[in-house]
Amino acid sequence: MVQAPEAQPAAPPRARPVVVTILCIFGFLGIPLTVWMIFSGAVSGIAPWYPALLGASTVIGLICLIGLWMMRKWAVYLYAAFTAVSQVILFATGIWTPMALIIPVVFVAVMAAYLPRMN
C-alpha cells in the first residue's frame, strides 16, 4: 500500500517587526512634508541644486520604504548606498551637518538588525 506523504505545516509568514513598521509609518508620513518643502521653496536657499537632490532622495526613500514594508533586503542595501552617496555630496559641497548623518545611520542600523528576517 502506498502511503501519501504527510502534509508539511505551512511556514508562518514573516511578520514585519513593530520597529520596522514604526519606521515605515514615520517615513511615509515624512514624504508629503518633504515634497512640500521642495515645491514651497523652503530649501531653495540652501543651494540651487539642493531641491533636485532632495527630490531624488524622496523618490529613492519612498522606494526603499515600500521595499522595507515588504521586508526586502534590497531596500536596506539601496537605502544604505544612497545614504553614503548623499553624505559624500553634502560633505563635498560644505552643507553637511551631523543631523544629516545621525538619522540615516539609526535607520540603517535598525534595518540591518532585521536583515536576516527579510527576503
N, C-alpha and C positions, 0 to 999 in steps of 0.2 A: 504494500500500500504506500502510495506517495503522499507524503505529508506536506501541506502548504507551509511555506516559511512564515514564521511569526512576523507580524507587522511590527516594525520598529516605531516606537513612540516618536512623534514629531518633535524636533528640537524646538525649545521655546524661542520665540522671536527675540532678537536682541533689542532689549528695551533701551531707549535713549536715557542716559543718566540725567537726573534732575539738574545738575550743574550745567550740563551741555544745553538742556532745554532753556534754562535761565539765560545763559549767554546768547543763545539764538534769539530769544524774545527781545532782549535788550538791543541786540544787533538789528533785528527787524524794525524795532521802534526808532532806532537811530538813523535809518536810511532816509525817511522823509525829512528829518531835520537837516541832514547833510545836503540833500537835494535843494532844500530851501536856502541854505547858506550859499550854495553855488549860484543859484539864479537870483538871489536878492542882492548880490554884490558884496555881501558881508566879508568875503575872503579875498576880494579882488585887490585890496590894498597890500596884501602880503607880498605878492609877486604877480606879474602879468600872466604867467603860465600856471600859477597855483590852482585856479579853478579847474583847469583841464586835468591836472594831477588828482585833484580831489574827486572829480567826476570819474576818472578811471578807477580810482581807489574804491569809490562807491559801487561801481558795477562789479568789480572783482570781489569786493566784500560781500555783495549780495549773492554772487555765485557761490562763494565759499560758505555763506550761511545756509544756503539751500543744501549744499553738499553735506555740511555738518549736521543739519536737521535730519538728513537721510543716513547719517552715520557712515560717511565715506571718507576713507583715508586721504584720497586725493585733495579733499578740501583742506585738510591740515597742511599738506605739503604746499599747495598753492598759496594759502594764506601766509605761511612762513616765508616762502620765497618772495612774495610781493612785499611783505613787511621788510625784508632785508633790502630789496631794491629801493623801496621808499625811504628807508633810513639813510642809505647812501646818497640819494638825491637831495634829501633835506639837509644832510650834513655838508655836502659839497656846495650847496647854494647858500649856506650860512643861516638857514631858518630852522635848524634842528633844535628841539628842546627835549629835556628829559621826559616830559609827559608824552611826547611823540613815541617814545620807546617803551615806557612802563606799561601802558595799557595793552599794546600788541604782545609784549613778552608774557604778560599774565595770561592773555587769551591763548597764545601758543602753548604755554606750559600746561594749562588746563586741558586743551585739546590733545596734547601729546600724552598726557596721563591716561586718557581713554582710547588712545590709538589702537591698542590690542583688541578692543571690543568692536572696532569698526571694520567694515567690509572693504 
